[in-house]
Amino acid sequence: MRKSKLPCPPGPPTPGSIRAHIAGYLESLRIKGFSDSTLHVRTFNLGVFADWTEERGITKPQEVTRPILERYQRTLFYYRKKDGRPLGASTQQARLVSVRSFFKWLVRQDVLLFNPASEIDLPKGEDRLPHFLTESEVGQVLNRPDLNTPTGIRDRAMLEVLYCTGMRRKELAELTVFSIDAERLTVTIRKGKGKKDRMIPIASRAVEWVEKYLEDARPKLVVGSTGHTLFVSSKTGQAFELQHLSDLVSGYIEDAGINKPGACHLFRHTMATAMLEGGADTRFIQQMLGHADLKTTQIYTQVSITKLQQVYSQTHPAAKGESATAAAVKTPESDPE
């Protein structure tokens, strides 16, 4: 699984080779309108697979059999990163899904008669609960930016928007000055995940911070034309790079003394959990988050403890305050002689 020194052979790939077909597959995804992030992931994953096959003298799709793919799957399982950690189950899944999709495309293109990857079992993912911030922790993070500086006002506005809407990092970076309707208290997200638009509510407190940012801070940060981008970087005066945005938010979380993984997505989990504990139906949270499948949203029911505690306190004898002695089964009185 080590990467070769050259990710691709010099010059164009050999016609009919795995790499040549990968290029055709990726082009088909572009034509179908797949997102840049999906294309980036598929390109990387299939590049790793092509490196692995070439190291073993396999260059054409017709040479790939199910046993070979099972060997590749074992390689992913036993691979160790520089720090000694294995690849996560989700990473292994993503690598194999890319390969499986690629071979499915090859069958449709009549390059192969059958898909050798069709029956490859994906590793079972870990059913992990999402991390989230408590209400007091949210307050600690929101109070970290220095409001005496333009960047501090901007950062407070961004944190408020993340907390109040739960939007994705990319969605925040692509907001424009026209995205938020202050009168209707709504925010329109254009081309979210799956290239879908959605309109969601936003709290007045977040709107007030955005208005303060627009009036007092943004004019001092903008450099040149930004295409009406709402939040701009102090480094470039232009739209944020996504990694810069993550580093900024995670920095405030660490400064607040909170040791929880995540940055922008941590606020997304926090918003969803807070709404659920406040009594919101999961279908409304699904709309807020822009989830295509309700099952994705339902993971938050596992971390919402409020309603479970209510039922527990009403039904479990120990939680109702009944002592163990009182709750014990009493022995029947003996019959009188």
Secondary structure, DSSP 8 states (H G I E B T S, - for coil): ----SSSS-SSS--TTSHHHHHHHHHHHHHHTT--HHHHHHHHHHHHHHHHHHHHTT--SGGG--HHHHHHHHHHHHH-B-TTS-B--HHHHHHHHHHHHHHHHHHHHTTS-SS-TTTT---------------HHHHHHHHT-S-TTSHHHHHHHHHHHHHHHH---HHHHHT-BTTSEETTTTEEEE-S-TTS--EEEE--HHHHHHHHHHHHHTHHHH--S--TTBSSB-TTTSSB--HHHHHHHHHHHHHHTT---S-SHHHHHHHHHHHHHHTT--HHHHHHHHT-SSHHHHGGGGGT--HHHHHHHHHH-TTTTT--HHHHS---------
